[in-house]
């Protein structure tokens, strides 16, 4: 990486990137359902981190939360919806069991849309926990007590179910 004309990059950037890139991509992929889109989100997140003054010891949590927020922003904006739907249509055409593929893709789309309607803190806690972070890691990342993580995640799961049921009955 070159710092020509842009000021200096963080001295710890390469080490933190190497240590955290897989998790950042995994968190974003959990939200977006696409490794390619998750890698785009990871680029955005690490660019923001490179310009930040986040202490090195807080980098992992900050990056996980930033990945979830950035992925949710992409999901909410619908920037890539047409591309995903077009790709899904092409996949369905070549798959031997079209009905199963279409149902699975529709279910994933519905879950992601419902996730995007949740309160941000709940959505981020849910994504982080289901991306493999421990209660302690989620608590540190979201600056909350470890004891409240379980409650927040359970409320998020309940809200997600309600969103899915509400929109299923309106279809």
C-alpha positions as CSV (number, residue, x, y, z in Angstrom):
1,X,0.0,0.0,0.0
2,X,1.3,3.4,-0.9
3,X,0.7,6.5,1.0
4,X,1.5,8.9,-1.8
5,X,-0.3,12.2,-1.2
6,X,-2.8,10.8,1.2
7,X,-1.0,11.0,4.5
8,X,0.4,8.1,6.3
9,X,-1.5,4.8,6.8
10,X,-1.8,3.3,10.2
11,X,1.4,1.4,11.2
12,X,-0.8,-1.5,12.4
13,X,-3.0,-1.7,9.3
14,X,-1.4,-4.7,7.6
15,X,-1.3,-6.8,10.8
16,X,-4.9,-5.9,11.7
17,X,-6.1,-6.5,8.1
18,X,-4.5,-10.0,8.0
19,X,-5.9,-10.9,11.4
20,X,-9.4,-9.6,10.9
21,X,-10.2,-9.8,7.1
22,X,-11.8,-13.3,7.3
23,X,-14.1,-12.3,10.1
24,X,-15.1,-9.0,8.5
25,X,-16.0,-10.8,5.2
26,X,-17.9,-13.5,7.2
27,X,-20.0,-10.9,9.1
28,X,-20.8,-9.0,5.9
29,X,-21.6,-12.2,4.0
30,X,-24.0,-13.3,6.8
31,X,-26.0,-10.1,6.1
32,X,-25.7,-9.9,2.3
33,X,-25.6,-13.6,1.3
34,X,-22.8,-12.9,-1.2
35,X,-19.1,-13.3,-0.8
36,X,-18.4,-10.9,-3.6
37,X,-20.6,-8.2,-2.0
38,X,-19.1,-9.0,1.4
39,X,-15.6,-8.5,0.0
40,X,-16.7,-5.0,-1.3
41,X,-18.0,-4.2,2.2
42,X,-14.7,-5.4,3.7
43,X,-12.8,-3.0,1.4
44,X,-15.0,-0.1,2.6
45,X,-14.6,-1.1,6.2
46,X,-10.8,-1.3,6.1
47,X,-10.6,2.0,4.2
48,X,-12.5,3.6,7.0
49,X,-10.4,1.9,9.6
50,X,-7.2,3.0,7.9
51,X,-8.3,6.6,8.3
52,X,-9.5,6.1,11.9
53,X,-7.9,6.6,15.2
54,X,-9.5,3.4,16.7
55,X,-7.0,2.0,19.3
56,X,-5.3,-1.2,18.1
57,X,-6.8,-3.1,21.0
58,X,-10.3,-2.2,19.9
59,X,-9.8,-2.9,16.2
60,X,-11.4,-6.4,16.1
61,X,-14.7,-5.3,17.7
62,X,-14.8,-2.0,15.7
63,X,-14.3,-3.9,12.4
64,X,-17.0,-6.4,13.2
65,X,-19.5,-3.8,14.1
66,X,-18.5,-1.7,11.0
67,X,-18.9,-4.7,8.8
68,X,-22.4,-5.3,10.1
69,X,-23.4,-1.7,9.8
70,X,-22.0,-1.3,6.3
71,X,-23.6,-4.5,5.1
72,X,-26.9,-3.5,6.6
73,X,-26.6,-0.1,4.8
74,X,-26.0,-1.9,1.5
75,X,-28.9,-4.2,2.2
76,X,-31.2,-1.3,3.1
77,X,-30.2,0.8,0.2
78,X,-31.0,-1.9,-2.3
79,X,-28.1,-0.8,-4.4
80,X,-27.4,-4.3,-5.6
81,X,-30.9,-5.8,-5.5
82,X,-31.4,-5.8,-9.3
83,X,-28.0,-7.5,-9.8
84,X,-28.9,-10.2,-7.1
85,X,-32.3,-10.8,-8.6
86,X,-30.9,-11.1,-12.1
87,X,-28.2,-13.5,-10.9
88,X,-30.9,-15.5,-9.0
89,X,-32.9,-15.8,-12.2
90,X,-29.8,-17.1,-14.1
91,X,-29.1,-19.6,-11.4
92,X,-32.7,-20.8,-11.4
93,X,-32.5,-21.4,-15.2
94,X,-29.5,-23.7,-15.0
95,X,-30.4,-25.5,-11.8
96,X,-32.1,-28.9,-12.2
97,X,-34.6,-28.3,-9.4
98,X,-35.8,-24.8,-10.2
99,X,-38.6,-24.8,-7.6
100,X,-36.3,-25.5,-4.7
101,X,-33.8,-22.9,-5.9
102,X,-36.5,-20.2,-6.2
103,X,-38.0,-21.0,-2.8
104,X,-34.6,-20.9,-1.1
105,X,-33.6,-17.6,-2.8
106,X,-37.0,-16.1,-1.9
107,X,-36.6,-17.2,1.7
108,X,-33.2,-15.6,2.0
109,X,-34.4,-12.4,0.4
110,X,-37.3,-12.2,2.9
111,X,-35.0,-12.8,5.9
112,X,-32.6,-10.2,4.7
113,X,-35.4,-7.7,4.1
114,X,-36.8,-8.4,7.5
115,X,-33.3,-8.0,9.1
116,X,-33.0,-4.6,7.4
117,X,-36.3,-3.5,9.1
118,X,-35.0,-4.3,12.7
119,X,-33.7,-1.6,15.0
120,X,-30.0,-1.2,14.1
121,X,-28.6,-2.3,17.5
122,X,-30.7,-5.5,17.5
123,X,-29.8,-6.3,13.9
124,X,-26.1,-5.8,14.5
125,X,-26.1,-7.9,17.7
126,X,-28.0,-10.6,15.9
127,X,-25.6,-10.6,12.9
128,X,-22.5,-10.6,15.1
129,X,-23.7,-13.4,17.4
130,X,-24.8,-15.5,14.4
131,X,-21.4,-14.8,12.7
132,X,-19.7,-16.7,15.5
133,X,-18.7,-14.0,17.9
134,X,-19.0,-14.9,21.6
135,X,-21.3,-13.0,24.0
136,X,-18.2,-11.3,25.4
137,X,-17.0,-10.3,21.9
138,X,-20.4,-8.9,21.0
139,X,-20.6,-7.0,24.3
140,X,-17.2,-5.5,23.7
141,X,-18.0,-4.6,20.1
142,X,-21.3,-2.9,21.0
143,X,-20.2,-1.4,24.3
144,X,-22.8,-3.3,26.3
145,X,-22.7,-5.7,29.3
146,X,-22.1,-9.3,28.5
147,X,-25.3,-10.1,30.4
148,X,-27.4,-7.9,28.1
149,X,-26.2,-9.6,24.9
150,X,-28.4,-12.6,25.3
151,X,-31.5,-10.5,25.9
152,X,-30.7,-8.2,22.9
153,X,-30.2,-11.2,20.6
154,X,-33.4,-13.0,21.8
155,X,-35.3,-9.7,21.3
156,X,-33.8,-9.4,17.8
157,X,-34.7,-13.0,17.0
158,X,-38.3,-12.4,18.2
159,X,-38.5,-9.1,16.2
160,X,-37.2,-10.9,13.1
161,X,-39.8,-13.6,13.4
162,X,-42.5,-11.0,13.8
163,X,-41.3,-9.2,10.8
164,X,-41.2,-12.3,8.7
165,X,-44.7,-13.3,9.9
166,X,-46.1,-9.9,9.3
167,X,-44.8,-9.7,5.8
168,X,-45.7,-13.3,5.0
169,X,-49.3,-12.6,5.9
170,X,-49.3,-9.5,3.6
171,X,-48.0,-11.4,0.6
